[in-house]
Amino acid sequence: MTAHPGAEGQRKRLWTERQALNRGLGEAMAQAFEFAAIPVLFAALGWWLDSWLGTAPILVVTLSTVGFIGVSLRTIYHYKAKTAKEEEGKPWTRRPR
């Protein structure tokens, strides 16, 4: 008898494999939330400042763009740092002497 239908012939996943899978899913969900929430929060701040200063849609557009660019740059730098740490010491990253 299997744990659930469709699991026939599959081996049980080790705790470390499940932990890595869950960590990756959590990081992906956090990044997706950041991509959605940060520009919206910056746009809301711009909308509030526009209504307070009377400068129509200028700050809404500017701050939402700044928020999106900021999240994009953070994602790029985070990815580069993560891959550099992952590939540290690998044969293809060694420099010729």
MARBA-3410 file (N, C-alpha, C, O; in Angstrom, 1 decimal):
97
0.8,-1.2,0.0,0.0,0.0,0.0,0.9,1.2,0.0,1.9,1.3,0.7 ~ 0.5,2.2,-0.8,1.3,3.4,-0.9,0.7,4.5,-0.1,-0.4,4.5,0.4 ~ 1.5,5.6,0.1,1.1,6.7,0.9,-0.1,7.5,0.3,-1.0,7.9,1.0 ~ 0.0,7.6,-1.0,-1.1,8.3,-1.7,-1.2,7.7,-3.1,-0.2,7.2,-3.7 ~ -2.4,7.9,-3.8,-2.5,7.3,-5.2,-1.5,8.0,-6.1,-1.3,9.2,-6.0
-0.9,7.3,-7.0,0.0,7.8,-7.9,1.5,7.8,-7.5,2.4,8.1,-8.2 ~ 1.7,7.3,-6.3,3.1,7.2,-5.7,3.7,5.9,-5.9,4.8,5.6,-5.4 ~ 3.0,5.0,-6.7,3.6,3.6,-6.9,4.9,3.7,-7.6,5.0,4.5,-8.6 ~ 5.9,3.0,-7.2,7.2,3.0,-7.9,8.1,4.1,-7.6,9.2,4.2,-8.1 ~ 7.7,5.1,-6.7,8.5,6.2,-6.4,9.1,6.0,-5.0,8.5,5.4,-4.1
10.4,6.4,-4.9,11.0,6.2,-3.6,10.6,7.3,-2.7,10.3,8.4,-3.2 ~ 10.8,7.1,-1.4,10.5,8.2,-0.5,11.6,9.2,-0.5,12.8,8.8,-0.6 ~ 11.2,10.5,-0.5,12.2,11.5,-0.5,12.9,11.6,0.9,12.2,11.5,1.9 ~ 14.1,11.9,0.9,14.9,12.1,2.1,14.5,13.5,2.7,14.0,14.4,1.9 ~ 14.6,13.6,4.0,14.3,14.9,4.6,15.1,16.0,4.0,14.5,17.1,3.9
16.3,15.8,3.7,17.2,16.9,3.2,16.7,17.4,1.8,16.7,18.6,1.5 ~ 16.2,16.4,1.0,15.7,16.8,-0.3,14.4,17.6,-0.2,14.2,18.6,-0.9 ~ 13.5,17.1,0.7,12.3,17.9,0.9,12.5,19.2,1.5,11.9,20.2,1.2 ~ 13.5,19.3,2.4,13.9,20.6,3.0,14.4,21.6,2.0,14.0,22.7,2.0 ~ 15.2,21.1,1.1,15.8,22.0,0.0,14.7,22.4,-0.9,14.6,23.5,-1.4
13.8,21.5,-1.3,12.6,21.8,-2.1,11.7,22.9,-1.5,11.3,23.8,-2.2 ~ 11.4,22.7,-0.2,10.6,23.7,0.5,11.3,25.0,0.6,10.6,26.1,0.5 ~ 12.6,25.0,0.8,13.3,26.3,0.9,13.3,27.0,-0.4,13.1,28.2,-0.5 ~ 13.5,26.3,-1.5,13.4,26.9,-2.8,12.1,27.4,-3.1,11.9,28.5,-3.7 ~ 11.0,26.7,-2.8,9.7,27.2,-3.0,9.4,28.5,-2.2,8.8,29.4,-2.6
9.9,28.5,-0.9,9.7,29.6,-0.1,10.4,30.9,-0.6,9.9,32.0,-0.6 ~ 11.6,30.7,-1.1,12.4,31.8,-1.7,11.7,32.3,-3.0,11.6,33.5,-3.2 ~ 11.1,31.4,-3.8,10.4,31.8,-5.0,9.2,32.6,-4.6,8.9,33.6,-5.3 ~ 8.4,32.2,-3.6,7.2,32.9,-3.2,7.5,34.2,-2.7,6.8,35.2,-2.9 ~ 8.6,34.3,-1.9,9.0,35.6,-1.3,9.4,36.6,-2.4,9.1,37.8,-2.4
10.1,36.1,-3.4,10.6,37.0,-4.5,9.4,37.4,-5.3,9.3,38.6,-5.7 ~ 8.4,36.5,-5.6,7.2,36.9,-6.3,6.4,38.0,-5.5,5.9,38.9,-6.1 ~ 6.3,37.8,-4.2,5.6,38.8,-3.4,6.3,40.1,-3.5,5.7,41.2,-3.5 ~ 7.7,40.1,-3.4,8.4,41.4,-3.5,8.2,42.1,-4.8,8.0,43.3,-4.9 ~ 8.2,41.3,-5.9,7.9,41.9,-7.3,6.6,42.5,-7.4,6.4,43.5,-8.1
5.6,41.9,-6.7,4.2,42.5,-6.7,4.0,43.6,-5.7,3.4,44.6,-6.1 ~ 4.5,43.4,-4.5,4.2,44.4,-3.4,5.0,45.7,-3.4,4.4,46.7,-3.2 ~ 6.3,45.6,-3.7,7.1,46.8,-3.6,6.7,47.9,-4.5,6.5,49.0,-4.1 ~ 6.5,47.6,-5.8,6.1,48.7,-6.7,4.7,49.2,-6.3,4.4,50.4,-6.5 ~ 3.8,48.4,-5.9,2.5,48.8,-5.5,2.6,49.7,-4.2,1.9,50.8,-4.2
3.4,49.4,-3.3,3.6,50.2,-2.1,4.2,51.6,-2.4,3.8,52.6,-1.9 ~ 5.2,51.5,-3.3,5.8,52.8,-3.8,4.8,53.6,-4.5,4.8,54.8,-4.4 ~ 4.0,53.0,-5.4,3.0,53.8,-6.1,2.0,54.4,-5.1,1.5,55.5,-5.3 ~ 1.6,53.6,-4.1,0.7,54.2,-3.1,1.3,55.4,-2.4,0.6,56.4,-2.1 ~ 2.5,55.3,-2.0,3.2,56.4,-1.4,3.2,57.6,-2.4,3.0,58.7,-2.0
3.5,57.3,-3.7,3.5,58.4,-4.7,2.1,59.0,-4.9,2.0,60.2,-5.0 ~ 1.1,58.2,-4.8,-0.3,58.7,-4.9,-0.6,59.6,-3.7,-1.2,60.6,-3.9 ~ -0.2,59.2,-2.5,-0.4,60.0,-1.4,0.3,61.3,-1.4,-0.2,62.4,-1.1 ~ 1.6,61.3,-1.9,2.4,62.5,-2.0,1.8,63.4,-3.1,1.8,64.6,-3.0 ~ 1.4,62.8,-4.2,0.8,63.6,-5.3,-0.5,64.3,-4.8,-0.7,65.4,-5.2
-1.3,63.6,-4.1,-2.5,64.3,-3.6,-2.2,65.3,-2.6,-2.9,66.3,-2.5 ~ -1.1,65.2,-1.8,-0.7,66.2,-0.8,-0.1,67.4,-1.4,-0.3,68.5,-1.0 ~ 0.8,67.1,-2.5,1.5,68.2,-3.1,0.8,68.7,-4.4,1.1,69.8,-4.8 ~ -0.2,68.0,-4.8,-1.0,68.5,-6.0,-0.2,68.3,-7.3,-0.4,69.1,-8.2 ~ 0.6,67.3,-7.4,1.4,67.0,-8.6,1.0,65.8,-9.3,1.7,64.8,-9.5
-0.3,65.8,-9.8,-1.0,64.7,-10.5,-0.2,63.4,-10.5,0.1,62.9,-9.4 ~ 0.0,62.8,-11.6,0.6,61.4,-11.6,2.1,61.3,-11.6,2.6,60.2,-11.8 ~ 2.8,62.4,-11.4,4.2,62.4,-11.6,4.9,61.4,-10.5,5.7,60.6,-10.9 ~ 4.6,61.6,-9.3,5.2,60.8,-8.2,4.8,59.3,-8.2,5.5,58.4,-7.9 ~ 3.5,59.1,-8.7,3.0,57.7,-8.7,3.9,56.9,-9.7,4.4,55.9,-9.4
4.1,57.5,-10.9,4.8,56.8,-12.0,6.3,56.7,-11.6,6.9,55.7,-11.7 ~ 6.8,57.8,-11.0,8.3,57.8,-10.7,8.6,56.8,-9.6,9.5,56.0,-9.7 ~ 7.8,56.8,-8.5,8.1,55.9,-7.4,7.8,54.5,-7.7,8.5,53.6,-7.2 ~ 6.7,54.2,-8.5,6.5,52.8,-8.8,7.6,52.3,-9.7,8.0,51.1,-9.6 ~ 8.2,53.1,-10.6,9.3,52.8,-11.5,10.5,52.5,-10.6,11.3,51.6,-10.8
10.8,53.4,-9.7,11.9,53.3,-8.8,11.8,52.0,-8.0,12.8,51.2,-7.8 ~ 10.6,51.6,-7.5,10.4,50.4,-6.8,10.6,49.2,-7.6,11.3,48.2,-7.2 ~ 10.2,49.2,-8.9,10.4,48.1,-9.7,11.9,47.9,-10.1,12.4,46.8,-10.1 ~ 12.5,49.0,-10.4,14.0,48.9,-10.7,14.7,48.4,-9.5,15.7,47.6,-9.6 ~ 14.4,48.9,-8.3,15.0,48.5,-7.1,14.9,47.0,-6.8,15.9,46.3,-6.5
13.7,46.5,-7.0,13.5,45.0,-6.8,14.2,44.2,-7.9,14.8,43.2,-7.6 ~ 14.2,44.7,-9.1,15.0,44.0,-10.1,16.5,44.0,-9.9,17.1,42.9,-10.0 ~ 17.0,45.1,-9.4,18.5,45.1,-9.1,18.8,44.2,-7.9,19.8,43.5,-7.9 ~ 17.9,44.3,-6.9,18.1,43.4,-5.8,18.1,41.9,-6.2,19.0,41.1,-5.7 ~ 17.2,41.6,-7.1,17.1,40.2,-7.6,18.4,39.8,-8.3,18.9,38.7,-8.2
18.9,40.7,-9.2,20.1,40.4,-10.0,21.3,40.2,-9.1,22.0,39.2,-9.2 ~ 21.5,41.1,-8.1,22.6,41.0,-7.2,22.6,39.8,-6.3,23.6,39.2,-6.0 ~ 21.4,39.5,-5.8,21.2,38.4,-5.0,21.5,37.1,-5.8,22.1,36.2,-5.3 ~ 21.0,37.0,-7.0,21.3,35.8,-7.9,22.8,35.7,-8.1,23.3,34.6,-8.1 ~ 23.5,36.8,-8.5,24.9,36.7,-8.7,25.7,36.3,-7.5,26.6,35.5,-7.6
25.3,36.8,-6.3,26.0,36.4,-5.1,25.7,34.9,-4.8,26.6,34.2,-4.4 ~ 24.5,34.5,-5.0,24.2,33.1,-4.7,24.9,32.1,-5.7,25.4,31.1,-5.2 ~ 25.0,32.4,-7.0,25.7,31.6,-7.9,27.2,31.6,-7.6,27.9,30.6,-7.8 ~ 27.7,32.8,-7.3,29.2,32.8,-7.0,29.5,32.0,-5.8,30.5,31.3,-5.7 ~ 28.6,32.0,-4.8,28.9,31.1,-3.6,28.7,29.7,-3.9,29.5,28.8,-3.5
27.8,29.3,-4.8,27.5,28.0,-5.2,28.7,27.4,-6.0,29.0,26.2,-5.9 ~ 29.2,28.2,-6.9,30.3,27.8,-7.8,31.7,28.0,-7.2,32.7,27.7,-7.9 ~ 31.8,28.4,-6.0,33.1,28.7,-5.4,33.9,27.4,-5.3,33.4,26.4,-4.8 ~ 35.1,27.4,-5.9,36.0,26.2,-5.8,35.7,25.2,-6.9,36.4,24.2,-6.9 ~ 34.8,25.4,-7.8,34.6,24.5,-8.8,35.7,24.6,-9.9,36.3,25.7,-10.0
35.9,23.5,-10.6,37.0,23.6,-11.6,36.9,24.7,-12.7,37.9,25.2,-13.1 ~ 35.7,25.0,-13.1,35.5,26.0,-14.2,35.6,27.4,-13.7,35.6,28.3,-14.5 ~ 35.7,27.6,-12.3,35.8,28.9,-11.8,37.3,29.3,-11.5,37.6,30.4,-11.1 ~ 38.2,28.3,-11.5,39.6,28.5,-11.2,40.2,29.3,-12.3,40.0,29.0,-13.5 ~ 41.1,30.2,-11.9,41.8,31.0,-12.9,43.1,30.3,-13.2,43.8,29.8,-12.4
43.5,30.4,-14.5,44.8,29.8,-14.9,46.0,30.6,-14.2,45.9,31.8,-14.0 ~ 47.0,29.9,-13.9,48.1,30.5,-13.2,49.2,31.0,-14.1,50.2,31.5,-13.7
END
